[in-house]
Amino acid sequence: MGFFSWLTADTEESVMNQYTDECRPVYLLQPGGEPPIYEPAYEGYGNFGGMDANIWLARHNLPADKVAAMTEEQLRQYGILLDVGHLCVDQQTGKTWGCLMHCELITDQIDVLTFRHYDAKVIDGKTPNELLALERWVSKPFSELVGGIKNPLKFSFDEKADYASLQPSKSCPRQGFF
């Protein structure tokens, strides 16, 4: 797995990792007046002050009973799906397909592809990539299919930044490194 990162919610600057000269302390902001989580030197793998950002995202967007029923790895995978996951919707049948780990945790309405999605024949002798190219399948953000993200990730270099007044942090195209 390579580096990944986000842009700050207030200034849209890259949260650079510790392997660059541009790394600096950053805060994972929290809703509801909770104190921000301080990270002095981001490593580049999603951990801020000992908190995995993807687990944070899952915990702050799932009902408590669902959180309690999931392992840390399942929460992490759900958070990744919320942040960057896409599922495919069949335009003819309305069926939803996913080829990511732990899709079965999300809903029983998703058919999980348990094979390499680029070479398996799924429908009418066509692969998922062919179905997407033919526009029979349409890629949709996972977050859209579950009703959105009520508490998105928001980062800032300013510990006093107000979570409620900021837009969600976007994924960093530089991956916090380049």
Contact map, one row per residue, 1 for C-alpha under 8 A:
1110000000000000000000000000000000000000000000000000000000000000000000000000000000000000000000000000000000000000000000000000000000000000000000000000000000000000000000000000000000
1111000000000000000000000000000000000000000010000000000000000000000000000000000000000000000000000000000000000000000000000000000000000000000000000000000000000000000000000000000000
1111100000000000000000000000000000000000000110000000000000000000000000000000000000000000000000000000000000000000000000000000000000000000000000000000000000000000000000000000001110
0111110000000000000000000000000000000000000111000000000000000000000000000000000000000000000000000000000000000000000000000000000000000000000000000000000000000000000000000011001100
0011111000000111000000000000000000000000000111000000000000000000000000000000000000000000000000000000000000000000000000000000000000000000000000000000000000000000000000000011011100
0001111100000110000000000000000000000000000000000000000000000000000000000000000000000000000000000000000000000000000000000000000000000000000000000000000000100000000000001111001100
0000111110111110000000000000000000000000000000000000000000000000000000000000000000000000000000000000000000000000000000000000000000000000000000000000000000100000000000001111000000
0000011111111110000000000000000000000000000000000000000000000000000000000000000000000000000000000000000000000000000000000000000000000000000000000000000001111000000000001100000000
0000001111110000000000000000000000000000000000000000000000000000000000000000000000000000000000000000000000000000000000000000000000000000000000000000000001110000000001111100000000
0000000111110000000000000000000000000000000000000000000000000000000000000000000000000000000000000000000000000000000000000000000000000000000000000000000000110000100001100000000000
0000001111111000000000000000000000000000000000000000000000000000000000000000000000000000000000000000000000000000000000000000000000000000000000000000000000010000000000000000000000
0000001111111100000000000000000000000000000000000000000000000000000000000000000000000000000000000000000000000000000000000000000000000000000000000000000000000000000000001100000000
0000001100111110000000000000000000000000000000000000000000000000000000000000000000000000000000000000000000000000000000000000000000000000000000000000000000000000000000000000000000
0000111100011111000000000000000000000000000000000000000000000000000000000000000000000000000000000000000000000000000000000000000000000000000000000000000000000000000000000001010100
0000111100001111100000110100000000000000010000000000000000000000000000000000000000000000000000000000000000000000000000000000000000000000000000000000000000000000000000000001000100
0000100000000111110101110000000000000000010100000000000000000000000000000000000000000000000000000000000000000000000000000000000000000000000000000000000000000000000000000000001110
0000000000000011111101110000000000000000111100000000000000000000000000000000000000000000000000000000000000000000000000000000000000000000000000000000000000000000000000000000000110
0000000000000001111111110000000000000000111100000000000000000000000000000000000000000000000000000000000000000000000000000000000000000000000000000000000000000000000000000000000000
0000000000000000111110100000000000000000001000000000000000000000000000000000000000000000000000000000000000000000000000000000000000000000000000000000000000000000000000000000000010
0000000000000001111111100000000000000000000000000000000000000000000000000000000000000000000000000000000000000000000000000000000000000000000000000000000000000000000000000000000010
0000000000000000011111100000000000000000000000000000000000000000000000000000000000000000000000000000000000000000000000000000000000000000000000000000000000000000000000000000000000
0000000000000001110111110000000000000000000000000000000000000000000000000000000000000000000000000000000000000000000000000000000000000000000000000000000000000000000000000000000000
0000000000000011111111111000000000000000110000000000000000000000000000000000000000000000000000000000000000000000000000000000000000000000000000000000000000000000000000000000000000
0000000000000011110001111100000000000001110000000000000000000000000000000000000000000000000000000000000000000000000000000000000000000000000000000000000000001000000000000000000000
0000000000000000000000111110000000000111110000000000000000000000000000000000000000000000000000000000000000000000000000000000000000000000000000000000000000001000000000000000000000
0000000000000010000000011111000000000111110000000000000000000000000000000000000000000000000000000000000000000000000000000000000000000000000000000000000000111110000000000000000000
0000000000000000000000001111100000011110000000010000000000000000000000000000000000000000000000000000000000000000000000000000000000000000000000000000000000111110000000000000000000
0000000000000000000000000111110000011110000000010000000000000000000000000000000000000000000000000000000000000000000000000000000000000000000000000000000011110000000000000000000000
0000000000000000000000000011111000111000000000000000000000000000000000000000000000000000000000000000000000000000000000000000000000000000000000000000000011110010111000000000000000
0000000000000000000000000001111111111000000000000000000000000000000000000000000000000000000000000000000000000000000000000000000000000000000000000000000001000000001000000000000000
0000000000000000000000000000111111000000000000000000000000000000000000000000000000000000000000000000000000000000000000000000000000000000000000000000001000000000001100000000000000
0000000000000000000000000000011111000000000000000000000000000000000000000000000000000000000000000000000000000000000000000000000000000000000000000000000000000000000000000000000000
0000000000000000000000000000011111100000000000000000000000000000000000000000000000000000000000000000000000000000000000000000000000000000000000000000000000000000000000000000000000
0000000000000000000000000000011111110000000000000000000000000000000000000000000000000000000000000000000000000000000000000000000000000000000000000000000000000000000000000000000000
0000000000000000000000000000110011111000000000000000000000000000000000000000000000000000000000000000000000000000000000000000000000000000000000000000000000000000000000000000000000
0000000000000000000000000011110001111100000000000000000000000000000000000000000000000000000000000000000000000000000000000000000000000000000000000000000000000010000000000000000000
0000000000000000000000000011110000111110000000011000000000000000000000000000000000000000000000000000000000000000000000000000000000000000000000000000000000000000000000000000000000
0000000000000000000000001111000000011111000000011000000000000000000000000000000000000000000000000000000000000000000000000000000000000000000000000000000000000010000000000000000000
0000000000000000000000001111000000001111110000011000000000000000000000000000000000000000000000000000000000000000000000000000000000000000000000000000000000000000000000000000000000
0000000000000000000000011100000000000111110000001000000000000000000000000000000000000000000000000000000000000000000000000000000000000000000000000000000000000000000000000000000000
0000000000000000110000111100000000000011111000000000000000000000000000000000000000000000000000000000000000000000000000000000000000000000000000000000000000000000000000000000000000
0000000000000011110000111100000000000011111111110000000000000000000000000000000000000000000000000000000000000000000000000000000000000000000000000000000000000000000000000000000000
0000000000000000111000000000000000000000111111100000000000000000000000000000000000000000000000000000000000000000000000000000000000000000000000000000000000000000000000000000000000
0011100000000001110000000000000000000000011111100000000000000000000000000000000000000000000000000000000000000000000000000000000000000000000000000000000000000000000000000000001100
0111100000000000000000000000000000000000011111100000000000000000000000000000000000000000000000000000000000000000000000000000000000000000000000000000000000000000000000000000000000
0001100000000000000000000000000000000000011111110001110000000000000000000000000000000000000000000000000000000000000000000000000000000000000000000000000000000000000000000000000000
0000000000000000000000000000000000000000011111111111100000000000000000000000000000000000000000000000000000000000000000000000000000000000000000000000000000000000000000000000000000
0000000000000000000000000011000000001110010001111111100000000000000000000000000000000000000000000000000000000000000000000000000000000000000000000000000000000000000000000000000000
0000000000000000000000000000000000001111000000111110000000000000000000000000000000000000000000000000000000000000000000000000000000000000000000000000000000000000000000000000000000
0000000000000000000000000000000000000000000000111111000000000000000000000000000000000000000000000000000000000000000000000000000000000000000000000000000000000000000000000000000000
0000000000000000000000000000000000000000000000111111101100000000000000000000000000000000000000000000000000000000000000000000000000000000000000000000000000000000000000000000000000
0000000000000000000000000000000000000000000001110111111100000000000000000001000000000000000000000000000000000000000000000000000000000000000000000000000000000000000000000000000000
0000000000000000000000000000000000000000000001110011111110000000000000000000001000000000000000000000000000000000000000000000000000000000000000000000000010000000000000000000000000
0000000000000000000000000000000000000000000001000001111111000000000000000011111100100000000000000000000000000000000000000000000000000000000000000000000000000000000000000000000000
0000000000000000000000000000000000000000000000000011111111100000000000010011111000000000000000000000000000000000000000000000000000000000000000000000000000000000000000000000000000
0000000000000000000000000000000000000000000000000011111111110000000000000000001000000000000000000000000000000000000000000000000000000000000000000000000000000000000000000000000000
0000000000000000000000000000000000000000000000000000111111111000000000000000001001100000000000000000000000000000000000000000000000000000000000000000001110000000000000000000000000
0000000000000000000000000000000000000000000000000000011111111100001000000011011001000000000000000000000000000000000000000000000000000000000000000000000000000000000000000000000000
0000000000000000000000000000000000000000000000000000001111111111001000000010000000000000000000000000000000000000000000000000000000000000000000000000000000000000000000000000000000
0000000000000000000000000000000000000000000000000000000111111100000000000000000000000000000000000000000000000000000000000000000000000000000000000000001000000000000000000000000000
0000000000000000000000000000000000000000000000000000000011111110000000000000000000000000000000000000000000000000000000000000000000000000000000000000111000000000000000000000000000
0000000000000000000000000000000000000000000000000000000001111111011000000000000000000000000000000000000000000000000000000000000000000000000000000000000000000000000000000000000000
0000000000000000000000000000000000000000000000000000000000101111111000000000000000000000000000000000000000000000000000000000000000000000000000000000000000000000000000000000000000
0000000000000000000000000000000000000000000000000000000000100111111100000000000000000000000000000000000000000000000000000000000000000000000000000000000000000000000000000000000000
0000000000000000000000000000000000000000000000000000000000000011111110000000000000000000000000000000000000000000000000000000000000000000000000000000000000000000000000000000000000
0000000000000000000000000000000000000000000000000000000000000111111111000000000000000000000000000000000000000000000000000000000000000000000000000000000000000000000000000000000000
0000000000000000000000000000000000000000000000000000000001100111111111000010000000000000000000000000000000000000000000000000000000000000000000000000000000000000000000000000000000
0000000000000000000000000000000000000000000000000000000000000001111111100000000000000000000000000000000000000000000000000000000000000000000000000000000000000000000000000000000000
0000000000000000000000000000000000000000000000000000000000000000111111100000000000000000000000000000000000000000000000000000000000000000000000000000000000000000000000000000000000
0000000000000000000000000000000000000000000000000000000000000000011111111110000000000000000000000000000000000000000000000000000000000000000000000000000000000000000000000000000000
0000000000000000000000000000000000000000000000000000000000000000000111111110000000000000000000000000000000000000000000000000000000000000000000000000000000000000000000000000000000
0000000000000000000000000000000000000000000000000000001000000000000001111111000000000000000000000000000000000000000000000000000000000000000000000000000000000000000000000000000000
0000000000000000000000000000000000000000000000000000000000000000000001111111100000000000000000000000000000000000000000000000000000000000000000000000000000000000000000000000000000
0000000000000000000000000000000000000000000000000000000000000000000001111111110000000000000000000000010010000000000000000000000000000000000000000000000000000000000000000000000000
0000000000000000000000000000000000000000000000000000011001100000001001111111111000000000000000000000000000000000000000000000000000000000000000000000000000000000000000000000000000
0000000000000000000000000000000000000000000000000001011001000000000000011111111100000000000000000000000000000000000000000000000000000000000000000000000000000000000000000000000000
0000000000000000000000000000000000000000000000000000011000000000000000001111111110000000000000000000110000000000000000000000000000000000000000000000000000000000000000000000000000
0000000000000000000000000000000000000000000000000000011001000000000000000111111111000000000000000000010011000000000000000000000000000000000000000000000000000000000000000000000000
0000000000000000000000000000000000000000000000000000111111000000000000000011111111100000000000000000000000000000000000000000000000000000000000000000000000000000000000000000000000
0000000000000000000000000000000000000000000000000000010000000000000000000001111111111000000000000000000000000000000000000000000000000000000000000000000000000000000000000000000000
0000000000000000000000000000000000000000000000000000000000000000000000000000111111111100000000000000000000000000000000000000000000000000000001100000000000000000000000000000000000
0000000000000000000000000000000000000000000000000000000011000000000000000000011111111000000000000000000000000000000000000000000000000000000001100000100000000000000000000000000000
0000000000000000000000000000000000000000000000000000010010000000000000000000001111111000000000000000000000000000000000000000000000000000000000100000000000000000000000000000000000
0000000000000000000000000000000000000000000000000000000000000000000000000000000111111100000000000000000000000000000000000000000000000000000011000000000000000000000000000000000000
0000000000000000000000000000000000000000000000000000000000000000000000000000000111111110000000000000000000000000000000000000000000000000000011100000000000000000000000000000000000
0000000000000000000000000000000000000000000000000000000000000000000000000000000010011111000000000100000000000000000000000000000000000000001111000000000000000000000000000000000000
0000000000000000000000000000000000000000000000000000000000000000000000000000000000001111100000011110000000000000000000000000000000000000001111000000000000000000000000000000000000
0000000000000000000000000000000000000000000000000000000000000000000000000000000000000111110000011100000000000000000000000000000000000000111100000000000000000000000000000000000000
0000000000000000000000000000000000000000000000000000000000000000000000000000000000000011111001111000000000000000000000000000000000000000111100000000000000000000000000000000000000
0000000000000000000000000000000000000000000000000000000000000000000000000000000000000001111111111000000000000000000000000000000000000001110000000000000000000000000000000000000000
0000000000000000000000000000000000000000000000000000000000000000000000000000000000000000111111100000000000000000000000000000000000000011110000000000000000000000000000000000000000
0000000000000000000000000000000000000000000000000000000000000000000000000000000000000000011111000000000000000000000000000000000000000001000000000000000000000000000000000000000000
0000000000000000000000000000000000000000000000000000000000000000000000000000000000000000011111100000000000000000000000000000000000000000000000000000000000000000000000000000000000
0000000000000000000000000000000000000000000000000000000000000000000000000000000000000000111111110000000000000000000000000000000000000000000000000000000000000000000000000000000000
0000000000000000000000000000000000000000000000000000000000000000000000000000000000000000111011111000000000001110000000000000000000000000000000000000000000000000000000000000000000
0000000000000000000000000000000000000000000000000000000000000000000000000000000000000011110001111100000000001110000000000000000000000000000000000000000000000000000000000000000000
0000000000000000000000000000000000000000000000000000000000000000000000000000000000000011110000111110000000000111100000000000000000000000000000000000000000000000000000000000000000
0000000000000000000000000000000000000000000000000000000000000000000000000000000000000111000000011111001000000111100000000000000000000000000000000000000000000000000000000000000000
0000000000000000000000000000000000000000000000000000000000000000000000000000000000000010000000001111101000000001111010000000000000000000000000000000000000000000000000000000000000
0000000000000000000000000000000000000000000000000000000000000000000000000000000000000000000000000111111000000001100000000000000000000000000000000000000000000000000000000000000000
0000000000000000000000000000000000000000000000000000000000000000000000000000100000000000000000000011111000000000000000000000000000000000000000000000000000000000000000000000000000
0000000000000000000000000000000000000000000000000000000000000000000000000100110000000000000000000001111111000000000000000000000000000000000000000000000000000000000000000000000000
0000000000000000000000000000000000000000000000000000000000000000000000000000000000000000000000000111111111100101000000000000000000000000000000000000000000000000000000000000000000
0000000000000000000000000000000000000000000000000000000000000000000000000000000000000000000000000000011111110101000000000000000000000000000000000000000000000000000000000000000000
0000000000000000000000000000000000000000000000000000000000000000000000000100010000000000000000000000011111110000000000000000000000000000000000000000000000000000000000000000000000
0000000000000000000000000000000000000000000000000000000000000000000000000000010000000000000000000000011111110100000000000000000000000000000000000000000000000000000000000000000000
0000000000000000000000000000000000000000000000000000000000000000000000000000000000000000000000000000001111111100000000000000000000000000000000000000000000000000000000000000000000
0000000000000000000000000000000000000000000000000000000000000000000000000000000000000000000000000000000111111110000000000000000000000000000000000000000000000000000000000000000000
0000000000000000000000000000000000000000000000000000000000000000000000000000000000000000000000110000000000111110000000000000000000000000000000000000000000000000000000000000000000
0000000000000000000000000000000000000000000000000000000000000000000000000000000000000000000000111100001101111111000000000000000000000000000000000000000000000000000000000000000000
0000000000000000000000000000000000000000000000000000000000000000000000000000000000000000000000111100000000011111100000000000000000000000000000000000000000000000000000000000000000
0000000000000000000000000000000000000000000000000000000000000000000000000000000000000000000000001111001100000111110000000000000000000000000000000000000000000000000000000000000000
0000000000000000000000000000000000000000000000000000000000000000000000000000000000000000000000001111000000000011111110000000000000000000000000000000000000000000000000000000000000
0000000000000000000000000000000000000000000000000000000000000000000000000000000000000000000000000010000000000001111100000000000000000000000000000000000000000000000000000000000000
0000000000000000000000000000000000000000000000000000000000000000000000000000000000000000000000000010000000000000111110010000000000000000000000000000000000000000000000000000000000
0000000000000000000000000000000000000000000000000000000000000000000000000000000000000000000000000000000000000000111111110000000000000000000000000000000000000000000000000000000000
0000000000000000000000000000000000000000000000000000000000000000000000000000000000000000000000000010000000000000101111110000001110000000000000000000000000000000000000000000000000
0000000000000000000000000000000000000000000000000000000000000000000000000000000000000000000000000000000000000000000111110000001110000000000000000000000000000000000000000000000000
0000000000000000000000000000000000000000000000000000000000000000000000000000000000000000000000000000000000000000000111111000001000000000000000000000000000000000000000000000000000
0000000000000000000000000000000000000000000000000000000000000000000000000000000000000000000000000000000000000000001111111100011100000000000000000000000000000000000000000000000000
0000000000000000000000000000000000000000000000000000000000000000000000000000000000000000000000000000000000000000000000111111111100000000000000000000000000000000000000000000000000
0000000000000000000000000000000000000000000000000000000000000000000000000000000000000000000000000000000000000000000000011111111100000000000000000000000000000000000000000000000000
0000000000000000000000000000000000000000000000000000000000000000000000000000000000000000000000000000000000000000000000001111111000000000000000000000000000000000000000000000000000
0000000000000000000000000000000000000000000000000000000000000000000000000000000000000000000000000000000000000000000000001111110000000000000000000000000000000000000000000000000000
0000000000000000000000000000000000000000000000000000000000000000000000000000000000000000000000000000000000000000000000001111111000000000000000000000000000000000000000000000000000
0000000000000000000000000000000000000000000000000000000000000000000000000000000000000000000000000000000000000000000000011111111101100000000000000000000000000000000000000000000000
0000000000000000000000000000000000000000000000000000000000000000000000000000000000000000000000000000000000000000000011111110111111100000000000000000000000000000000000000000000000
0000000000000000000000000000000000000000000000000000000000000000000000000000000000000000000000000000000000000000000011011100011111110000100000000000000000000000000000000000000000
0000000000000000000000000000000000000000000000000000000000000000000000000000000000000000000000000000000000000000000011000000001111111000000000000000000000000000000000000000000000
0000000000000000000000000000000000000000000000000000000000000000000000000000000000000000000000000000000000000000000000000000011111111100000000000000000000000000000000000000000000
0000000000000000000000000000000000000000000000000000000000000000000000000000000000000000000000000000000000000000000000000000011111111111100000000000000000000000000000000000000000
0000000000000000000000000000000000000000000000000000000000000000000000000000000000000000000000000000000000000000000000000000000111111111111000000000000000000000000000000000000000
0000000000000000000000000000000000000000000000000000000000000000000000000000000000000000000000000000000000000000000000000000000011111111100000000000000000000000000000000000000000
0000000000000000000000000000000000000000000000000000000000000000000000000000000000000000000000000000000000000000000000000000000001111111100000000000000000000000000000000000000000
0000000000000000000000000000000000000000000000000000000000000000000000000000000000000000001000000000000000000000000000000000000000111111110000000000000000000000000000000000000000
0000000000000000000000000000000000000000000000000000000000000000000000000000000000000000011100000000000000000000000000000000000000111111110000000000000000000000000000000000000000
0000000000000000000000000000000000000000000000000000000000000000000000000000000000000001111000000000000000000000000000000000000100111111111000000000000000000000000000000000000000
0000000000000000000000000000000000000000000000000000000000000000000000000000000000000001111000000000000000000000000000000000000000010011111100000000000000000000000000000000000000
0000000000000000000000000000000000000000000000000000000000000000000000000000000000000111100000000000000000000000000000000000000000010000111110000000000000000000000000000000000000
0000000000000000000000000000000000000000000000000000000000000000000000000000000000000111100000000000000000000000000000000000000000000000011111011000000000000000000000000000000000
0000000000000000000000000000000000000000000000000000000000000000000000000000000000011110000000000000000000000000000000000000000000000000001111111000000000000000000000000000000000
0000000000000000000000000000000000000000000000000000000000000000000000000000000011011110000000000000000000000000000000000000000000000000000111111100000000000000000000000000000000
0000000000000000000000000000000000000000000000000000000000000000000000000000000011101000000000000000000000000000000000000000000000000000000011111111100000000000000000000000000000
0000000000000000000000000000000000000000000000000000000000000000000000000000000000000000000000000000000000000000000000000000000000000000000111111111000000000000000000000000000000
0000000000000000000000000000000000000000000000000000000000000000000000000000000000000000000000000000000000000000000000000000000000000000000111111111000000000000000000000000000000
0000000000000000000000000000000000000000000000000000000000000000000000000000000000000000000000000000000000000000000000000000000000000000000001111111000000000000000000000000000000
0000000000000000000000000000000000000000000000000000000000000000000000000000000000000000000000000000000000000000000000000000000000000000000000111111100000000000000000000000000000
0000000000000000000000000000000000000000000000000000000000000000000000000000000000000000000000000000000000000000000000000000000000000000000000111111110000000000000000000000000000
0000000000000000000000000000000000000000000000000000000000001000000000000000000001000000000000000000000000000000000000000000000000000000000000100011111100000000000000000000000000
0000000000000000000000000000000000000000000000000000000000001000000000000000000000000000000000000000000000000000000000000000000000000000000000000001111100000000000000000000000000
0000000000000000000000000000001000000000000000000000000010011000000000000000000000000000000000000000000000000000000000000000000000000000000000000000111110000000000000000000000000
0000000000000000000000000000000000000000000000000000000010000000000000000000000000000000000000000000000000000000000000000000000000000000000000000000111111000000000000011000000000
0000000000000000000000000001100000000000000000000000100010000000000000000000000000000000000000000000000000000000000000000000000000000000000000000000001111100000000000011000000000
0000000110000000000000000001110000000000000000000000000000000000000000000000000000000000000000000000000000000000000000000000000000000000000000000000000111110000001001111000000000
0000011111000000000000000111100000000000000000000000000000000000000000000000000000000000000000000000000000000000000000000000000000000000000000000000000011111000000000001000000000
0000000111100000000000000111100000000000000000000000000000000000000000000000000000000000000000000000000000000000000000000000000000000000000000000000000001111110100000000000000000
0000000100000000000000011110000000000000000000000000000000000000000000000000000000000000000000000000000000000000000000000000000000000000000000000000000000111110000000000000000000
0000000000000000000000000110000000000000000000000000000000000000000000000000000000000000000000000000000000000000000000000000000000000000000000000000000000011111100000000000000000
0000000000000000000000000110100000010100000000000000000000000000000000000000000000000000000000000000000000000000000000000000000000000000000000000000000000011111100000000000000000
0000000000000000000000000000000000000000000000000000000000000000000000000000000000000000000000000000000000000000000000000000000000000000000000000000000000000111110000000000000000
0000000001000000000000000000100000000000000000000000000000000000000000000000000000000000000000000000000000000000000000000000000000000000000000000000000000010111111000000000000000
0000000000000000000000000000100000000000000000000000000000000000000000000000000000000000000000000000000000000000000000000000000000000000000000000000000000000001111111000000000000
0000000000000000000000000000111000000000000000000000000000000000000000000000000000000000000000000000000000000000000000000000000000000000000000000000000001000000111111000000000000
0000000000000000000000000000001000000000000000000000000000000000000000000000000000000000000000000000000000000000000000000000000000000000000000000000000000000000011111000000000000
0000000000000000000000000000000000000000000000000000000000000000000000000000000000000000000000000000000000000000000000000000000000000000000000000000000000000000011111100000000000
0000000011000000000000000000000000000000000000000000000000000000000000000000000000000000000000000000000000000000000000000000000000000000000000000000000001000000011111110000000000
0000000011000000000000000000000000000000000000000000000000000000000000000000000000000000000000000000000000000000000000000000000000000000000000000000000001000000000011111000000000
0000000010000000000000000000000000000000000000000000000000000000000000000000000000000000000000000000000000000000000000000000000000000000000000000000000111000000000001111100000000
0000011110010000000000000000000000000000000000000000000000000000000000000000000000000000000000000000000000000000000000000000000000000000000000000000000111100000000000111110000000
0000011110010000000000000000000000000000000000000000000000000000000000000000000000000000000000000000000000000000000000000000000000000000000000000000000000000000000000011111000000
0001111000000000000000000000000000000000000000000000000000000000000000000000000000000000000000000000000000000000000000000000000000000000000000000000000000000000000000001111101000
0001111000000110000000000000000000000000000000000000000000000000000000000000000000000000000000000000000000000000000000000000000000000000000000000000000000000000000000000111111100
0000000000000000000000000000000000000000000000000000000000000000000000000000000000000000000000000000000000000000000000000000000000000000000000000000000000000000000000000011111100
0000100000000100000000000000000000000000000000000000000000000000000000000000000000000000000000000000000000000000000000000000000000000000000000000000000000000000000000000001111111
0011110000000001000000000000000000000000000100000000000000000000000000000000000000000000000000000000000000000000000000000000000000000000000000000000000000000000000000000011111111
0011110000000111100000000000000000000000000100000000000000000000000000000000000000000000000000000000000000000000000000000000000000000000000000000000000000000000000000000001111111
0010000000000001101100000000000000000000000000000000000000000000000000000000000000000000000000000000000000000000000000000000000000000000000000000000000000000000000000000000011111
0000000000000000000000000000000000000000000000000000000000000000000000000000000000000000000000000000000000000000000000000000000000000000000000000000000000000000000000000000011111
